[in-house]
């Protein structure tokens, strides 16, 4: 079993930046891709960005040009750099990594989820 531990979220103002990290308990990012999701109360989990094992990235339109995903395989860590934050980015953010779960779009391992709040 692999555990994913996310860094604390935070409260920031509109336009500010925040860097999130997701550290795995053992080496997986050199073998599997990783994604970030976010969720607001009463809504389904929303996909934000994907990082393929080969390095290709895909971003949701809502964050394209503002967010950037990266990884440091030596540190077993994936990062999400969030710039030019907006109030609508307020959500609980989850990292998701490892092999895909059957026919699901989700991967096997989840971080604990941490709140990011952007004040206007």
C-alpha positions as CSV (number, residue, x, y, z in Angstrom):
1,X,0.0,0.0,0.0
2,X,1.2,3.5,-0.8
3,X,0.3,6.6,1.2
4,X,0.1,10.0,-0.3
5,X,0.6,12.9,2.1
6,X,-0.3,16.4,0.9
7,X,1.1,19.6,2.2
8,X,-1.2,21.9,4.0
9,X,-3.4,24.1,2.0
10,X,-4.0,27.7,3.1
11,X,-5.9,30.9,2.8
12,X,-4.6,33.3,0.2
13,X,-5.9,36.4,-1.5
14,X,-7.0,36.7,-5.1
15,X,-4.0,36.8,-7.4
16,X,-1.6,35.2,-5.0
17,X,0.2,31.9,-5.4
18,X,0.3,28.6,-3.6
19,X,2.5,25.5,-4.1
20,X,1.1,22.2,-3.1
21,X,3.0,19.0,-2.7
22,X,2.0,15.3,-2.6
23,X,4.6,12.9,-1.2
24,X,4.4,9.2,-1.7
25,X,5.5,6.7,0.9
26,X,7.5,4.9,-1.8
27,X,8.6,5.3,-5.3
28,X,5.7,5.4,-7.7
29,X,6.0,8.5,-9.8
30,X,8.7,7.0,-12.1
31,X,6.2,4.3,-12.9
32,X,2.8,5.9,-12.8
33,X,1.1,9.1,-13.6
34,X,-0.5,11.5,-11.2
35,X,-3.5,13.8,-11.1
36,X,-4.9,16.5,-9.0
37,X,-8.6,16.9,-8.3
38,X,-10.6,19.4,-6.4
39,X,-14.0,19.4,-4.7
40,X,-16.4,21.9,-3.3
41,X,-19.3,21.1,-1.0
42,X,-22.2,19.5,-2.7
43,X,-20.3,18.9,-6.0
44,X,-18.5,16.0,-7.5
45,X,-14.8,15.8,-7.5
46,X,-13.5,17.9,-10.4
47,X,-10.4,16.9,-12.4
48,X,-7.7,19.7,-12.5
49,X,-4.6,18.3,-14.1
50,X,-2.8,15.1,-15.2
51,X,0.8,14.3,-15.4
52,X,1.7,11.2,-17.4
53,X,4.6,9.0,-16.5
54,X,6.3,10.2,-19.7
55,X,6.0,13.8,-18.6
56,X,3.0,14.9,-20.7
57,X,0.6,17.2,-19.0
58,X,-3.0,18.1,-19.5
59,X,-4.9,20.9,-17.8
60,X,-8.5,21.7,-17.3
61,X,-9.5,24.8,-19.1
62,X,-10.3,26.5,-15.8
63,X,-6.7,26.4,-14.7
64,X,-4.7,26.3,-17.9
65,X,-2.0,29.0,-17.9
66,X,-2.2,29.4,-14.2
67,X,-1.5,26.0,-12.6
68,X,1.5,23.8,-13.3
69,X,2.2,20.2,-12.2
70,X,5.6,18.8,-11.8
71,X,7.4,15.9,-10.1
72,X,10.6,15.1,-8.4
73,X,10.9,11.3,-8.6
74,X,13.9,11.2,-6.4
75,X,11.8,12.8,-3.6
76,X,8.7,10.7,-4.5
77,X,6.8,14.0,-4.7
78,X,4.5,15.7,-7.1
79,X,3.9,19.4,-7.0
80,X,1.0,21.7,-8.0
81,X,2.0,25.3,-8.5
82,X,-1.1,27.5,-8.4
83,X,-0.7,31.0,-9.6
84,X,-3.1,33.9,-10.1
85,X,-5.5,32.3,-7.8
86,X,-9.2,33.2,-8.0
87,X,-12.1,32.8,-5.5
88,X,-13.5,30.0,-7.7
89,X,-10.3,28.0,-7.1
90,X,-11.5,27.6,-3.5
91,X,-11.9,23.8,-2.9
92,X,-10.4,20.8,-1.2
93,X,-7.6,19.6,-3.4
94,X,-6.6,15.9,-3.7
95,X,-3.7,14.3,-5.3
96,X,-4.3,10.9,-7.0
97,X,-1.5,8.7,-8.1
98,X,-0.6,5.1,-9.0
99,X,-2.1,2.6,-11.5
100,X,-5.6,3.3,-12.9
101,X,-8.4,1.5,-11.1
102,X,-10.0,-0.8,-13.6
103,X,-12.2,1.1,-16.0
104,X,-12.2,4.2,-13.7
105,X,-10.4,7.4,-14.5
106,X,-9.2,7.4,-11.0
107,X,-5.9,6.1,-9.8
108,X,-5.4,3.8,-6.9
109,X,-4.0,6.1,-4.2
110,X,-5.4,9.3,-2.8
111,X,-4.0,12.0,-0.7
112,X,-5.9,13.2,2.3
113,X,-7.2,16.3,0.7
114,X,-6.5,19.8,2.0
115,X,-8.5,23.0,1.8
116,X,-7.4,25.9,-0.3
117,X,-9.4,29.1,0.2
118,X,-9.0,32.1,-2.0
119,X,-10.5,35.3,-0.6
120,X,-11.7,38.1,-2.9
